[in-house]
Amino acid sequence: MIHLLLVLVLIEMILILTLSFANPLRKLLVKGLDQTKQGKGPLVTKTVAATMIVVFCSTIYSLTIIQQRSKDTGIVNPTDEVIAASRILEASLMGFSLFLGLMIDRLHYYINEITLLRKSLEIAKKLNQKSARPKNTGADETERAKAN
């Protein structure tokens, strides 16, 4: 379980770095995330996230039981220490993966918003240039007529 979670966290970190910096893979990744967010993708994602949250809570609960048992007996059992360390690692990796998944979602949203704003800004600039050209041409002709 720990190896799987570690690989998941590393993959999510790579995705965040890819989304953070402009590179050729970014467009491909954004298109892939767009496809994932259509159809049954959101339902699957929410189901997996909910399952991870339940497992995360279960891990935290078992960790508190281990700590409570060591407090009741007053003696720290070496086996309980190893199990507690394993549970802490599992819980932290699950928490990190959930947080990084949320970051990937927000980065994707912001990238889409920035792209939409840039496109609308380019359209506005083109419209502004088209409307400004006839006015300048008319003003130049008026100045030329006055000079003659």
C-alpha positions as CSV (number, residue, x, y, z in Angstrom):
1,M,0.0,0.0,0.0
2,I,2.8,2.4,0.8
3,H,4.6,1.8,-2.5
4,L,1.3,2.5,-4.4
5,L,0.7,5.7,-2.5
6,L,4.3,6.8,-3.0
7,V,4.1,6.3,-6.7
8,L,0.7,8.1,-6.8
9,V,2.2,11.1,-4.9
10,L,5.2,11.2,-7.3
11,I,3.0,11.1,-10.4
12,E,0.8,13.9,-9.0
13,M,3.9,16.0,-8.3
14,I,5.1,15.5,-11.8
15,L,1.6,16.5,-13.1
16,I,1.7,19.7,-11.0
17,L,5.2,20.6,-12.3
18,T,4.0,20.0,-15.8
19,L,1.0,22.2,-15.3
20,S,3.0,24.9,-13.6
21,F,5.4,25.7,-16.3
22,A,4.8,26.3,-20.0
23,N,6.0,23.3,-22.0
24,P,4.8,21.2,-24.9
25,L,3.3,18.5,-22.5
26,R,1.1,21.1,-20.8
27,K,-1.3,21.4,-23.7
28,L,-1.6,17.7,-24.0
29,L,-2.1,17.3,-20.3
30,V,-4.8,20.0,-20.2
31,K,-6.6,18.3,-23.1
32,G,-6.4,15.0,-21.2
33,L,-7.8,16.5,-18.1
34,D,-10.6,18.1,-20.1
35,Q,-11.5,14.7,-21.4
36,T,-11.3,13.2,-17.9
37,K,-13.7,15.8,-16.6
38,Q,-16.4,14.9,-19.2
39,G,-18.8,11.9,-19.0
40,K,-18.3,9.5,-16.1
41,G,-14.9,10.9,-15.1
42,P,-16.0,13.2,-12.3
43,L,-18.1,10.4,-10.8
44,V,-15.2,8.0,-10.8
45,T,-12.9,10.7,-9.4
46,K,-15.2,11.5,-6.6
47,T,-15.7,7.8,-5.8
48,V,-12.0,7.2,-5.6
49,A,-11.5,10.3,-3.5
50,A,-14.3,9.3,-1.1
51,T,-12.8,5.9,-0.7
52,M,-9.4,7.3,0.0
53,I,-10.9,9.6,2.6
54,V,-12.6,6.7,4.3
55,V,-9.4,4.7,4.3
56,F,-7.6,7.8,5.6
57,C,-10.0,8.1,8.5
58,S,-9.7,4.4,9.2
59,T,-5.9,4.7,9.3
60,I,-6.1,7.6,11.7
61,Y,-8.6,5.7,13.9
62,S,-6.3,2.6,14.1
63,L,-3.4,4.9,14.9
64,T,-5.3,6.5,17.8
65,I,-6.2,3.0,19.1
66,I,-2.6,2.0,19.1
67,Q,-1.6,5.1,21.0
68,Q,-4.4,4.6,23.5
69,R,-3.3,1.0,24.1
70,S,0.2,2.2,24.8
71,K,-1.1,4.8,27.2
72,D,-3.2,2.3,29.0
73,T,-0.5,-0.2,29.5
74,G,2.3,2.3,30.1
75,I,4.7,0.2,28.1
76,V,5.6,0.9,24.5
77,N,5.4,-2.3,22.6
78,P,8.0,-2.5,19.7
79,T,5.4,-4.1,17.4
80,D,3.0,-1.3,18.1
81,E,5.7,1.2,17.3
82,V,6.4,-0.4,13.9
83,I,2.7,-0.6,13.1
84,A,2.2,3.0,14.2
85,A,5.0,4.2,12.1
86,S,3.6,2.4,9.1
87,R,0.1,3.9,9.7
88,I,1.5,7.4,10.1
89,L,3.3,7.0,6.7
90,E,0.2,5.6,5.1
91,A,-1.9,8.4,6.5
92,S,0.5,11.1,5.4
93,L,0.8,9.8,1.9
94,M,-3.0,9.6,1.6
95,G,-3.3,13.1,2.8
96,F,-0.7,14.4,0.5
97,S,-2.2,12.6,-2.5
98,L,-5.7,14.0,-1.7
99,F,-4.2,17.5,-1.4
100,L,-2.1,17.2,-4.6
101,G,-5.2,15.9,-6.4
102,L,-7.1,19.1,-5.3
103,M,-4.1,21.2,-6.5
104,I,-4.2,19.5,-9.9
105,D,-7.9,20.3,-10.2
106,R,-7.4,23.9,-9.3
107,L,-4.4,24.4,-11.6
108,H,-6.4,22.9,-14.5
109,Y,-9.3,25.3,-13.7
110,Y,-6.9,28.3,-13.6
111,I,-5.2,27.4,-16.8
112,N,-8.5,27.1,-18.6
113,E,-9.6,30.5,-17.2
114,I,-6.3,32.1,-18.3
115,T,-6.6,30.6,-21.7
116,L,-10.2,31.9,-22.1
117,L,-9.1,35.4,-20.9
118,R,-6.2,35.5,-23.3
119,K,-8.4,34.5,-26.2
120,S,-11.0,37.2,-25.3
121,L,-8.3,39.8,-24.9
122,E,-6.9,38.9,-28.4
123,I,-10.4,39.2,-29.9
124,A,-10.9,42.6,-28.2
125,K,-7.5,43.9,-29.5
126,K,-8.4,42.8,-33.0
127,L,-11.8,44.5,-32.8
128,N,-10.1,47.6,-31.4
129,Q,-7.6,47.7,-34.2
130,K,-10.3,47.3,-36.8
131,S,-12.4,50.1,-35.4
132,A,-9.3,52.4,-34.9
133,R,-8.1,52.1,-38.5
134,P,-10.9,53.9,-40.3
135,K,-10.8,56.8,-37.8
136,N,-7.0,57.3,-38.3
137,T,-7.5,57.1,-42.1
138,G,-10.2,59.8,-42.0
139,A,-8.1,62.0,-39.8
140,D,-5.1,61.7,-42.1
141,E,-7.2,62.7,-45.1
142,T,-8.6,65.7,-43.3
143,E,-5.1,66.9,-42.3
144,R,-3.9,66.5,-45.9
145,A,-6.9,68.5,-47.2
146,K,-6.1,71.3,-44.8
147,A,-2.5,71.4,-45.8
148,N,-3.3,71.7,-49.5
